[in-house]
Amino acid sequence: MIHHRRRFNVADIDTAATLAQILTRGTQCLCSGFRVAGYLFLNDSFSEDGAQEYAVFRVASDGQHEQIESITFGWCNYAQTLDYIERIVRGELAVRCTTGGPLTVQTHQEHRAQRCQLCA
């Protein structure tokens, strides 16, 4: 993960299909993140108008975050995005990466309570 100092506004998503729709229908704020099936997808892009890159983390039972993948969803269509997400959830894509530091993962309410220069 390049942007490990960002504060991420994480939304809980029910299904891989819903997350695939979100990631392929347009770009997201640079502070956006999504949680599905125990995995975090955190926007690691350089700009909203660039290719949307997401760092993927497994959330351990002790609350620790372990980066397992980095995917440029901005280059994928819906079917490819859904395939990646489903493979991650099944544990088929799990390359251990380093994060560069601790993450700040927040709920929508926590994130809005503090000023974030990355929010649209």
Buried (B, 14 or more C-beta within 10 A) or exposed (E): BEBBEBBBBBBEBEBBBBBBBBBBEEBBBBBBBBBBBEBBBBBBBEEBEEEBBBBBBBBEEEEEBBBBBBBEBBEBEEEBBBBBBBBBBEEEBBEEBEBEEEBBBBEEEEBEEEEBEBEE
